[in-house]
Amino acid sequence: MDKYMAKHKAKRPTRDEFELEELGNQLTEAKNEEMLVSLSVWGESDPVVGRIVDLVARTRVVHVERHGAVTKVPFLDIMKVNSAQ
């Protein structure tokens, strides 16, 4: 049963270039403004909350810091950016 589920795991929703560009702009603005954000992440039930401390273009990973701990979130897994302030 587990092997079956792994092969038929739900796929991440696809988004067009405009949506991805808008998401990138929101993340860049949040980083530059040092905003507290809540990121809805595909496959995760709880949002990732914190301040964006790094956007790594080469690996396409967003680093979010909260209470001294850094969470690394793949850019394509981010579904939505909200202000948490």
C-alpha positions in Angstrom: 0.0 0.0 0.0 2.8 2.5 0.8 4.5 1.9 -2.5 1.2 2.6 -4.3 0.7 5.8 -2.4 4.3 7.0 -3.1 3.8 6.5 -6.9 0.4 8.3 -6.9 1.3 11.1 -4.5 -0.6 14.3 -5.2 1.4 16.6 -7.5 2.1 20.2 -6.7 -0.3 22.6 -8.5 1.3 24.2 -11.6 1.4 27.9 -11.9 2.1 30.2 -14.8 5.0 32.5 -15.2 3.0 35.6 -14.1 2.0 33.9 -10.8 5.6 32.8 -10.1 6.9 36.3 -10.8 4.3 37.9 -8.5 5.2 35.4 -5.8 8.9 36.2 -6.2 8.1 39.9 -6.0 6.2 39.4 -2.8 9.0 37.4 -1.2 11.6 40.1 -2.3 9.5 42.9 -0.9 9.0 41.0 2.4 12.8 40.4 2.7 13.7 44.0 1.9 11.0 45.4 4.3 12.0 42.8 7.0 8.3 41.9 7.3 6.9 39.0 9.4 5.3 36.7 6.9 3.2 33.5 6.9 3.9 31.2 4.0 1.4 28.6 2.9 3.5 25.7 1.8 2.3 22.9 -0.5 2.1 19.6 1.4 2.2 21.2 4.9 -0.8 21.8 7.1 0.8 24.6 9.1 2.1 27.8 7.6 5.8 28.7 7.9 6.0 32.0 9.9 9.0 34.3 10.3 11.2 36.8 8.5 12.8 36.0 5.2 16.5 36.3 5.7 17.8 34.9 2.4 16.5 34.2 -1.1 18.9 31.8 -2.8 18.4 32.0 -6.6 20.8 29.2 -7.4 19.0 26.6 -5.3 15.6 28.4 -5.4 15.2 28.1 -1.7 13.8 30.7 0.7 15.3 30.9 4.2 12.8 32.0 6.9 14.0 32.8 10.4 11.9 32.6 13.5 13.2 32.7 17.1 16.7 32.0 16.0 15.8 28.9 13.9 16.0 29.0 10.1 13.5 27.0 8.0 14.4 26.4 4.3 11.5 26.3 2.0 11.7 25.4 -1.8 10.4 28.4 -3.8 8.1 26.2 -5.9 6.4 24.8 -2.7 5.3 28.2 -1.6 1.6 28.6 -2.5 0.9 32.0 -0.9 2.6 34.8 1.0 0.7 36.7 3.7 1.7 39.4 6.2 1.8 38.0 9.7 2.0 41.4 11.4 
